Structure formats: structure tokens, C-alpha cells
Amino acid sequence: MTVTSSNFKASELDENMPLKWWNRRIRTRAQVTEIAVMFGALSIVSFWAAGLGIAAGLIAVAAALWADRTPDLEGEPAERWDLALAVGTGVIGVIVGAGFLAMVL
């Protein structure tokens, strides 16, 4: 449905219409695990930035554990390999980032 009028009711919208990017919410455990993997990869890539790699790695580990253990999210827990990848990349990013920061200091 195309809305061309400035006077339309939200109830007229089709329920199957995809949500806009600003209305999307994380709802499943798999989505949070994917975000944790992305933060883990970011922590490894940005280990040289002072503290960014460490912070991204900690966020990755926290998000992966939250996705695995929270009752607030829908769906089945993510596969163990995905969880291990998220936690592993986060931990490696923290270790490499802390090592680089210690070397610089």
C-alpha cells in the first residue's frame, strides 16, 4: 500500500508491511548472538584503537551471554558454535586490545 496523503491513519497500514529501520526491535536470541559476533569481530579489527577493542570485546561477551541466558528474548537459543564464536572473538579482542594497550603504555 502506498501512502500519498499526509492525512492517513496508522490503522490503515497493512500488518504485513515490513517495518522501517527505526521501528525494528531485537526479538530473538539468534539476532542478539549475531550482533555479539559482529562486536567480537569489531574488537579484533580495532584492537589498536585505545580502548575501543576492549570495549567492543566486552560488549560481545556480554551480549552473547545475555542471548544465551535471558528469558526476555523469543526463540530457541542460538547454536553452540555461534555462541562460542561470539564469546571467543570477544575474548580474543579483549586480550589483544589489552596487550596492545600495555605495549604502548
Secondary structure by P-SEA (a helix, b strand, c coil): ccccccccccccccccccccccccccccaaaaaaaaaaaaaaaaaaccccaaaaaaaaaaaaaaaaaacccccccccccaaaaaaaaaaaaaaaaaaaaaaaaac
